[in-house]
């Protein structure tokens, strides 16, 4: 399947789902800052890779898929669970990109301009995430 | 830590995490959309504020720990995917029950790093 974006999905997101994500995201950023403040950057840094939105996203993916099947008159319980599992597997590929993002920051931040480091780190995340996803998609990682 | 910094972290974090969550909703196939579940949203939201308050060296130490946090996240997400397929658990149940994997792996990495 070719990668594509469905803009219409944005209209289907309920207000409480927006609020849930906003509060979760904001709260985790505050908590990460407080942990670094009280326990130091070595411990605080781990929370920059905390799975902040992952539990909420996985359950929303499952619920949306279930609703989609229910509208067609089917029980979408199994389908919802499988799609959530596929989504979680994609997240594991994204974690490799996340580690690459952090690696670029760790190596280059003390010696380069902040904006250059931001751009390089974002590029590292994109290339590694999509690269590993493509390798997995083409079954190269299976061999 | 000042209240203004906490408010800035909350607002910027909320916006950036919501942005990546929406990207995850928009993209198909779902395995590709899952990549955005591990987007560096918290880091993007907070590293700028951290550098402004504590300097680049402090942020670089955080980034080093973040590498290990990302591998802890990988273990956690892979476990969730496995449990959803093999044990037929609900997504919310699996993600919440397995969250200690992230904490345990991070703690193990911290023991190595300190």
Contacts between the chains, C-beta under 8 A, distances in Angstrom:
chain1	res1	chain2	res2	distance
A	1	B	28	6.9
A	1	B	29	4.7
A	3	B	27	6.5
A	3	B	28	7.2
A	3	B	29	7.1
A	3	B	32	5.1
A	4	B	27	7.4
A	4	B	28	5.7
A	5	B	23	8.0
A	5	B	26	4.5
A	5	B	27	5.4
A	5	B	28	7.7
A	6	B	26	5.7
A	6	B	27	7.9
A	6	B	28	6.5
A	7	B	26	6.7
A	9	B	25	5.0
A	9	B	26	5.1
A	10	B	22	6.3
A	10	B	25	7.6
A	10	B	26	7.0
A	13	B	22	7.0
A	13	B	25	6.5
A	18	B	18	6.5
A	21	B	14	7.7
A	21	B	17	6.1
A	21	B	18	4.6
A	21	B	21	4.6
A	22	B	14	3.9
A	22	B	15	7.4
A	22	B	17	7.4
A	22	B	18	5.0
A	23	B	14	6.8
A	24	B	17	6.7
A	25	B	13	4.9
A	25	B	14	4.7
A	25	B	15	7.7
A	25	B	16	6.7
A	25	B	17	2.4
A	25	B	18	5.9
A	25	B	21	7.6
A	25	B	41	6.6
A	25	B	42	7.7
A	25	B	45	7.5
A	26	B	9	7.4
A	26	B	10	3.8
A	26	B	11	6.6
A	26	B	13	4.6
A	26	B	14	3.4
A	26	B	17	7.4
A	27	B	10	7.1
A	27	B	13	7.8
A	28	B	13	6.6
A	28	B	17	7.3
A	28	B	42	5.9
A	29	B	9	4.5
A	29	B	10	6.5
A	29	B	12	7.0
A	29	B	13	2.7
A	29	B	14	7.7
A	29	B	17	7.6
A	29	B	42	5.6
A	29	B	45	5.0
A	29	B	46	5.3
A	30	B	6	5.4
A	30	B	9	5.0
A	30	B	10	5.1
A	30	B	13	7.0
A	32	B	9	7.9
A	32	B	42	5.8
A	32	B	46	6.1
A	33	B	1	6.5
A	33	B	5	7.1
A	33	B	6	7.0
A	33	B	9	5.1
A	33	B	46	6.1
A	33	B	49	7.4
A	33	B	50	7.5
A	34	B	1	6.8
A	34	B	6	7.8
A	36	B	50	7.3
A	36	B	62	6.4
A	37	B	1	4.8
A	41	B	54	7.6
A	41	B	58	5.2
A	41	B	59	7.6
A	41	B	61	4.1
A	41	B	62	4.5
A	41	B	65	7.1
A	42	B	61	6.0
A	42	B	64	7.9
A	42	B	65	5.5
A	42	B	110	7.2
A	42	B	113	6.4
A	42	B	114	6.7
A	43	B	65	7.0
A	43	B	110	6.5
A	44	B	62	5.7
A	44	B	65	7.3
A	45	B	61	6.4
A	45	B	62	3.5
A	45	B	63	6.4
A	45	B	64	6.4
A	45	B	65	2.8
A	45	B	66	4.8
A	45	B	69	6.7
A	46	B	65	4.9
A	46	B	66	7.0
A	46	B	68	6.6
A	46	B	69	3.9
A	46	B	72	7.2
A	46	B	106	4.6
A	46	B	109	7.5
A	46	B	110	6.8
A	47	B	42	7.2
A	47	B	69	6.9
A	48	B	40	7.6
A	48	B	42	5.2
A	48	B	43	4.5
A	48	B	46	6.9
A	48	B	47	7.6
A	48	B	62	6.0
A	48	B	63	7.6
A	48	B	65	7.6
A	48	B	66	4.2
A	48	B	69	6.3
A	49	B	42	7.5
A	49	B	43	7.7
A	49	B	66	4.9
A	49	B	67	8.0
A	49	B	68	7.9
A	49	B	69	3.1
A	49	B	70	4.3
A	49	B	72	7.0
A	49	B	73	5.2
A	50	B	42	6.5
A	50	B	69	6.9
A	50	B	73	7.7
A	50	B	102	7.3
A	51	B	37	7.7
A	51	B	38	7.8
A	51	B	73	5.4
A	51	B	76	6.1
A	51	B	77	7.1
A	51	B	95	7.9
A	51	B	99	7.5
A	51	B	102	6.0
A	52	B	17	6.0
A	52	B	41	7.0
A	52	B	42	5.9
A	53	B	17	5.4
A	53	B	20	7.4
A	53	B	21	5.2
A	53	B	37	7.0
A	53	B	41	7.3
A	54	B	37	5.1
A	54	B	38	7.8
A	54	B	73	7.9
A	54	B	76	8.0
A	54	B	77	6.8
A	54	B	80	7.8
A	54	B	95	6.3
A	55	B	91	7.9
A	55	B	92	6.5
A	55	B	95	3.6
A	55	B	96	5.9
A	55	B	99	7.3
A	56	B	21	7.8
A	57	B	21	6.0
A	57	B	24	5.8
A	57	B	37	5.5
A	58	B	37	7.7
A	58	B	80	6.8
A	58	B	91	4.3
A	58	B	92	7.4
A	58	B	94	7.6
A	58	B	95	5.1
A	59	B	90	7.6
A	59	B	91	4.5
A	59	B	92	4.0
A	59	B	95	6.9
A	60	B	25	7.8
A	61	B	30	6.8
A	61	B	91	7.0
A	62	B	90	7.1
A	62	B	91	4.0
A	62	B	92	7.8
A	64	B	25	8.0
A	78	B	88	7.9
A	80	B	91	7.5
A	81	B	84	5.4
A	81	B	88	6.5
A	81	B	89	7.7
A	81	B	90	7.0
A	81	B	91	6.7
A	82	B	84	7.5
A	82	B	85	7.1
A	83	B	30	5.3
A	84	B	84	5.6
A	84	B	91	4.1
A	85	B	80	7.7
A	85	B	81	4.8
A	85	B	84	3.7
A	85	B	85	4.8
A	86	B	29	7.6
A	86	B	30	4.8
A	86	B	31	5.0
A	86	B	34	6.9
A	86	B	81	7.7
A	87	B	24	7.7
A	87	B	30	4.8
A	87	B	31	7.2
A	87	B	33	6.3
A	87	B	34	4.2
A	87	B	37	6.8
A	88	B	34	6.4
A	88	B	37	7.5
A	88	B	77	5.2
A	88	B	78	7.7
A	88	B	80	4.5
A	88	B	81	3.9
A	88	B	84	6.5
A	89	B	31	5.9
A	89	B	34	6.4
A	89	B	77	7.6
A	89	B	78	7.5
A	89	B	81	4.4
A	90	B	30	6.7
A	90	B	31	4.1
A	90	B	32	6.1
A	90	B	33	6.3
A	90	B	34	2.1
A	90	B	35	5.3
A	90	B	37	7.0
A	91	B	34	4.4
A	91	B	35	7.1
A	91	B	37	3.7
A	91	B	38	4.9
A	91	B	73	7.8
A	91	B	77	4.2
A	91	B	81	8.0
A	92	B	34	7.9
A	92	B	38	7.7
A	92	B	74	5.2
A	92	B	77	4.6
A	92	B	78	4.8
A	92	B	81	6.8
A	93	B	31	7.8
A	93	B	34	7.3
A	93	B	35	5.9
A	93	B	38	7.9
A	94	B	34	6.5
A	94	B	35	4.0
A	94	B	36	6.8
A	94	B	37	6.0
A	94	B	38	3.1
A	94	B	39	6.7
A	95	B	38	4.6
A	95	B	70	5.2
A	95	B	71	7.0
A	95	B	73	4.8
A	95	B	74	3.7
A	95	B	77	6.2
A	96	B	70	7.8
A	96	B	74	6.9
A	97	B	35	7.0
A	97	B	38	6.8
A	98	B	38	4.8
A	98	B	39	7.5
A	98	B	40	5.7
A	98	B	66	7.8
A	98	B	70	4.0
A	98	B	73	6.7
A	99	B	66	8.0
A	99	B	67	5.0
A	99	B	70	3.8
A	99	B	71	6.0
A	99	B	74	7.7
A	101	B	40	4.6
A	101	B	43	6.8
A	101	B	66	8.0
A	101	B	70	7.9
A	102	B	40	7.5
A	102	B	43	7.1
A	102	B	63	4.9
A	102	B	64	7.4
A	102	B	66	3.7
A	102	B	67	4.4
A	102	B	69	7.7
A	102	B	70	6.0
A	103	B	63	7.8
A	103	B	67	5.5
A	105	B	43	7.4
A	105	B	47	7.0
A	105	B	59	7.2
A	105	B	60	6.8
A	105	B	63	3.7
A	105	B	66	7.4
A	106	B	60	5.5
A	106	B	63	4.0
A	106	B	64	4.6
A	106	B	66	7.8
A	106	B	67	6.6
A	109	B	51	7.9
A	109	B	56	5.1
A	109	B	59	5.9
A	109	B	60	4.6
A	109	B	63	6.4
A	110	B	56	5.3
A	110	B	57	5.9
A	110	B	60	5.2
A	114	B	48	7.6
A	114	B	51	6.5
A	114	B	56	7.7
A	118	B	44	7.9
A	121	B	40	7.3
A	122	B	40	7.7
A	125	B	39	7.3
A	125	B	40	5.8
A	129	B	35	4.6
A	129	B	38	7.4
A	130	B	35	7.1
A	133	B	31	6.8
A	133	B	32	6.1
A	133	B	35	6.0
A	136	B	31	7.7
A	137	B	31	7.5
